[in-house]
Amino acid sequence: MKLSVGGTLKLAFRPWVEGLENIPSEGPAILASNHLSFSDSFFLPAMLDRKVTFIAKQEYFTTPGIKGRLTAAFFKGVGQLPVDRSGSRGAGEAAIKAGIEVIKRGELFGIYPEGTRSPDGRLYRGKPGGLARVALATGAPVIPVAMIDTEKIQPPGKVMPKLMRPGIKIGKPLDFSRYHGMDGDRFILRSVTDEVMYEIMKLSGQEYVDVYATAAKRQIADAEAARKKAEKADKAEKAEKAVDEGADDKSDDSDSNSKDRDKTGA
């Protein structure tokens, strides 16, 4: 499946890659990437000889019916790992556990420190949980990765992709072994995450925003809801005004007709 999907992506989109030599030929490593598009998890593995495992919500693997089975087969084929997001700590703890298991097998684990896709193409603050905790718990090197222009190929909400060349920049491995065993220190977790995000920023050339992407998405959603509410109120006000003006016109016509009848009667 990986070969067929990878071959199709290479042929159709012709992605360019810089820094392939920074991916180890064997042994575990964490690939920490910016996240611009749903397709990021497909383009990066397609360009590597080694398997890269990303996590995906379990619903992609458990949907019933033919479409559900095809979707599950596709995600498994491209190296997606189902994660159960239920429980008190949700996807965070599940992702950390899954990442550690992948690293222990000596494989490549892919993760998006921002936690979700960028809402506007900018680079947002990395979450200090998954990435840093997997790195410190396992001692695996962290390789920063920058996806380029994938948001233009398949913007959020768009099903059909646009045929154009995306890019991938792979940075040099970062060694955090000096912090091994300190994954319970939130200041260390923050420091590790920020260092990785800085390297991603240098690779991608994105504008950095020091807030979480999830918070930015909420702000955008709230602003859109407020805009729609204002539009609705404006339309209601205009409709009410039109009704009032219509009533005034009828009143004027009634007064005019009354005067005409008075004059005729006189």
Secondary structure, DSSP 4 states (H G I P E B T S, - for coil): -HHHHHHHHHHHH--EEE-GGGS-SSS-EEEEE----TTHHHHHHHT-SS-EEEEEETHHHH--HHHHHHHHHHHHHTTEEEE---SSSTHHHHHHHHHHHHHHTT-EEEE-TTSS--SSS-EEPPPSSHHHHHHHHH---EEEEEEESHHHHS-TT--SPP----EEEE---B--GGGTT-TT-HHHHHHHHHHHHHHHHHHH-PPEESS-HHHHHHHHHHHHHHHHHHHHHHHHHHHHHHHHHHHHHHHHHHHHHHHHHHHHH-
